[in-house]
Amino acid sequence: MDRITALFWDLGGVVLTNAWDRASRQRAAEKFHLDWDDFEDRHELLLHGFETGQVFLEEYLNRVIFYRPRQFSREEFKKFMFSESQAFPESLAVLRRLSAAQQYLLATLNNESLELNEYRIGQFKLRDYFQVFLSSCYLGVRKPDDGIYRLALHITQREPRECVFIDDRPLNLECAKELGMQTIHFKKPAQLQDDLRRFGVLADGQ
């Protein structure tokens, strides 16, 4: 097995909760008394641009929520959106150990809109762990498009076989694997640690 030199991490579902997934939108629809079908239809139409940095948060809100008068404010809705992000402490603990060891390039490889991505980086001090943030909003392409994995390899100047990509969604892993990257299907932190040991990234007892 080739020596692993780089670890690429999904964020939502691995390190943090998802930022603005279907469950969060359903909670928003309930809290703010939104028409779910209309809300979801508008969201889906804006999603690609929102997560590839072409549509910013204010435009997203204009098109999806505030295209008509509401009984709540824009700030109330944004506060709710940001509050949906929470950390997974055990996953962060794994990251902390890897970062302290300074043996691997640690990079994100995630789909996220610009404002939510930057909020999450700051709120959860992700700069303490990751050297590079390869997010869809910066790269202009989303997983599972193979272009995002190719960009990650080009930017970091790594060969696929020396990289491990960690994600909670099988489709995203399939595309990375087709390019020759090693993959871990994240289910829970203990399983992640076992799989990292299998790749020689964590030693026994870590």
N, C-alpha and C positions, 0 to 999 in steps of 0.2 A: 504494500500500500504506500502511495506517495505521502510524504510528510505534508500535513495540513499547515498552511500559513495564513489562511483568511477565513473568517466566519462571518457570513451574511445573515442578518436577522430580520425576520418580519417583526413588526411591533404589535399591532392589534391582534389579540388572541394568543400572543406568546409572552411578551414583556409587559404589555398593558392591555386593558380592555379595548375593544374596538371603539373608535372615536364616534362614528356616525353611521352605525349599521342599522339593519332593519329593526332590531329590537329597540334601539334608541329612538328611531323615528316613530315607532309605535307608541312608545312612552310619551314622546312629544305630541303626537296626535291626540292622545288621551288627555294630557295635561292642558293643552291649549285648545281643545275642542276643534280639531281640524278634520276636514273631510279626508279620510284615509286614501281613498282611491285617487282623488285629485292630487293630494300631496305626493303620493308615491309615483304617480305618472309624471308629474313635473320634476321630481327628484331624478328619476331615471333618465329623462331627457337631458338634464344638466350634468349627470354624474361624470361622464368621461372628461368633459372640459373642466369640471370642478377638481378632479383628482390629477389632472395633467397640467395644472397651472394656467389654463386658458380662461377660466371663470373664477373670479375671486369671491370671497365670502359675501360681500355686500351685493354683488350682482346675483349670486345664488339666492340670497334671501329675497331680493326684489322679485325674482322670477318664480320662486317656489312658495314663498310665504306671504310677502307683503305686496302682492299684485292687486290686493283689495284691502280696505280698511280692516284693522284688527282691534280687539279689545285689550291687547297686550302690546308692549313696546318691543322694538328691535333689540334693545339691550337685554330685556328679560329673556328673549328667545336665545340670544347668543350665550348668555350666562348658562342657560340650560344645556346648550350644545357642549360647551366646554366642561361642564360638570359631569358629563357622561364618561369622561376619561378617568380611569383609576389604574393604579399600579398593581402588578403581581409581585409581591415582595420576594417570594422564593426565586422567581426568574431573575429579578434584579440582583439577588445575592450571588447567583451563578455568574452573571455578567461582572459583578464587582470582583470576584476572584480571578476571572480571566483577564480583566483589565489590569489588575494589580500585578499579574504575572508578566505582562508586557512581552508576550511571546507570539501574539497573533494580531493581525489586522482585524479589528472589529468594526463592522459597517452595518448600517441598516439597509434593507432592501424592501421597501414598503410602499403600498398605495395609500396616499393621503392628500387631502387638500392643503393648500399652503398655510392658511391661518391656523387650522387645527394641528397640523404637523409642527409648526413652530411653537405653538402653545405647549404641546406635549414635550417637546425637546427641553424647553425651559422649565416647565412645571415639575418634571420628574428628573431634572439634572442629567439628561442623557449624554450631554457633552463629557461628563465624567467617565463614561464607558466607551463611547464610540468615537473613532477618529474621522469617519466619513459618513455622511447622511445621503444615501442614494434613494431618494424618495421620488415617487412618480411626479409630484408637483414641481420638482427641479429638473427631472430628466425628460418630461413631456411624453412619457410612455408608461403604461400600467402593466402589472402582472395580470394575466399570464402571457402577454405578448413577449416572444423570445427576445425582442429588441432590448428590453430592460435588463435582462441577464447578460446580454452581449456588452451593453454599455458598462455594467458593473465590472465585468472582466477587463474591458479596455481601460477604464478609468483607474482601476487598482493595479493593472498590469500583472494579473495573475492567470495562471493556467487553470482551466476548469477542475482538473483532477486534484489540485491542491486547495480547493475551496469546499467548505461545507455551508449549505444553505438550510436555514431552519424556518419552517412555516407550519401553520396549523391547517392549511388547505391542500389536499392532495393534488389538485390540478396545478397549482403553482409549483409544486415539487416536481411533477412530471415533466414540465417544460424545462426546468433547470437540469434535471437528470439527463434529458435528451442532449443537452450541450456538454455533458460530461462532468457536471458538478456532483459532488457527494451531497446527500440530502438527509435531513432528519424531520420526520413528521411529528411535530410537537403535540403532545397530549396532556402532559403534566410535568412539573419541574423535575421530579425524581427520575422519570423516564428520560428526560432530556439529559440529565447528568450521566445516566447509564450509557446513552448513545454517544455522548461526547467522549467517554472513556473508551468506548469501542473504537473510536477514531484516533485514540491516543492523545486527545486534547486535554482531558482531565486525568490525573493520576488516581490510582486507587486511594480511597480515603478522602479525596477532595469532594 
